[in-house]
């Protein structure tokens, strides 16, 4: 389940400063540019829109949504969405410049703003295994990143949002409060908010003390809140991580 962010954040700083494995290089794809880094159980995608208003840079940079990878084929996934009464966009295949067949297909979801399905049309599993091994070998980089525990969504209508998320996860999957567990990927947590948006990522680290020392060494904004550290990556456009051990 790749987690993604668009804005002015530099993929170079994520790989060279935080030493996160490069999931794919930052490249131009015509209407947008994209690059990704591995956070263990999810990828963080940096996107800049060229001719796409929805992908215009935001300041400060922030996580704006999540993409889910379906278990089966895209047509089967659309059929399941229809059977559960989940509104969605038509499947949109994307052919990379110079390619002849779609590399992936996206389906937008009307669940919470910024949610969509991305079906890759190639075997991505070996690459994911390699990225996790690289992150482990680097001991998570300076911050000691292990994985993304949660994607926290602020929602203006908690009851309606909870109903939509329950439909998406499936009738047999009962949420724990307002937390939906998604297998090996990050959990989704809903919290009341004035606007619908991703509030932050909860990132699991090896040691809060070591992460704080590294953040201060790189002059990143750090503040304690309860049992977590809030790290503001000002050098990365203002992206915020909530770190927990």
N, C-alpha and C positions, 0 to 999 in steps of 0.2 A: 504494500500500500504506500506508494510514494506520497510524501507530504510536500507541498510546493508553496513557493513564495514568489511574488513578483515585485519588482521595484528596482532600486538602484544598487542593490547588494552585489558585490563583486565575487564571482565564483573563484577568482584567483586567491582572494584573501581567505576564503573558506578552506582551500586546499593547502595554501602555503603558510598561513598563520595558525589555523586550528588543526592543520594536518589531517583533514578528513579525506578518505579515499574518493577519488574522482569516479563517480558513477558513469558519467559521459561528459565529454569536453564541451565547454561553452562554445556554441556554434550558431551561425545564422541559418534560419530556415525560411527566409523570405519574409513572411508577415510577422515573424517573431524570432527572437534569439533565446536559446535555452542551454543550461548546463546543470549538472546535478552532482551532489555529494552524498555519501553513505552515512547514515546515522545509526547503523546497526540493523534494525528491523524495518527501516523505512529510508527512502531517499528524500532529500530536500532539493527541490528544483528551483533554480533561479531563472526567472522569465522576464524578458523585456519585450514589450509590444512595439512593433514598428508601424504597421497599418491597422492595428487592432485596438480600438478605444478601451476595451475591457482590460487590456494588459498594459496600460500606461503606467509609468513609474509613480510610485506613491512614496511620500516622505512623511514620517519615517517609514522605512520598508517594514512590511509585516506579512505574516502568513495569512493567506486569503482563502484557503480551502484545502481539500484533500481529494486525492484520486484513489479509487478502489480498483483492484484488478479482479475481474470475474473468474470464477472457477472454471466455467465452461466457455463455449463459443458465444460470440456477441449476440447472435440471433436468439439463442436459448436464454441468455440473460435478459434481453428485451422482453421475451415472453413471460419470464418470471416477474419482471417489473409491472407489466400489464396485469398479470393475475393478482398482484398485491395492491393494485390501484395507485401505483407510484407514477406521477407525471414525469415525463422525460423528453429530451430532444431526440430527433432522429439520429441514428448512428452516423458519425462523420469520420470517414477514413482520411488518413493523412499520408501522402506520398512525399518523402523527403526529396529535396532538390536533386535531380539526377537519377532518382529511383524510378522504377517501373511499376511497382506494386505497393500497396499500403504497408507502412511500418507499424502503424497502430490505428485503432479506431476509438473515438471518444463518444460517450453518451452523457449529456448533462442531466443531472437529477434535480428535481424540485423538492428537495428534502430540507437542506439548509444552504444558504448562499455559498457557492464555491465548491459544491460536491459534484463529482462526476465519476464515471467509470472509464477506465482506459484498458483496452485489450491489446496487448502486444502480439504481433504476428510473427514472432520468432521466439526461440527458446531462451528465456532470460535467466533461468534458474542457475546455470553455471556461473554467470557473471555475478549474481547476488551472493553466491557462496564465496567467490573470490573476494568480493568487497568486504564481507564480514570478516574473513580471515585477515585482510589487510588492516581493518580497524582494530582487531584484537592484537595483531602484531605491534601496532603503534600504541597500544594500551589506551585507545580512545583519543589520542592527541593530548595537547596541554590541558584540556578540560576533563579528560578521562571519560569521554562519552561512551556509554554502553548501548543504550537504546532509547527510543522514544516511548515513554510510558503512556502518555495521554495527549490527545488533541482536544483542547478545551474550547468549545463553541459557546459564545454568548448568544442567547436567543431572546427575542422580545415577546414571544408567545410560548412559554415553556410547555404547556399541556399539548398544544397542537404540534409542536416540534417533537415532543416525546412520542406522539402517535406515529408521526412520519418515520422517525428513526426505528421504531419497533417494527413497522411494516417493512422497512428496508432490511433489517437484520433477519426477519423471519418470525413467524408466529410461535415457533418452538423456542426462541431465544428470549428469555425474560431478562430485562435489564436489572442490574443491581443499583437501585435508586435511579439516578439519571446517568448511569455509566453503561455503555454498551461495549462488551469485550469482543474483539475481532480476531480471534485466533492468535497467530504469531505476531500480528501487527499491533500498533498502538490502540489503546482503548479510546472511545469517544465519550467525552463528558459534556453535558449541557449545564449551563449556569445562566440564571436570569440576567438580562442586559437590556439597555435601552435600544440597542441595534443588533441586528444579526451579523456576526462576524466571528472569525477565529480570534479568541482572546490571547492564547499563547500555546506553546508546546511545553509539556512537562518532560524533561530529558533526564534519564537516569545516568548518574555518573558514579565512578568508582569511589570517590572521596570528596565530600563538600569542602573540606579544608584544603585539599590539593587544588580543587577547581577554583576556589576563591583566590589562592595564592597565584595561580596562573592568570586569572582574569585581571588581578591587580598588576601583575608583571607586564601584561600587554595593554594596560591602561584602559580596560573595559569597565563600564559602569557596573557596580556590584552593590546589592543591598540584601539584607536578610529579611525573610518574611516567614514566620512560623518555623517549619522544619525544612524550608527550601531557601535557595539563593536565587535571586532574580538578577540575571546578567544581561545588560544592555550592550549589544554589539554595535556601538556607535560607529566604529570603523567599517562595519558591514551594513551601513545604511539605517541603523536604529533597530534592527531585529532583536527581539527579546526572547530569552530562554528562561524557563523556571527549572532550576536544577535541583534534583533530589538524589540522595544516596540510598 
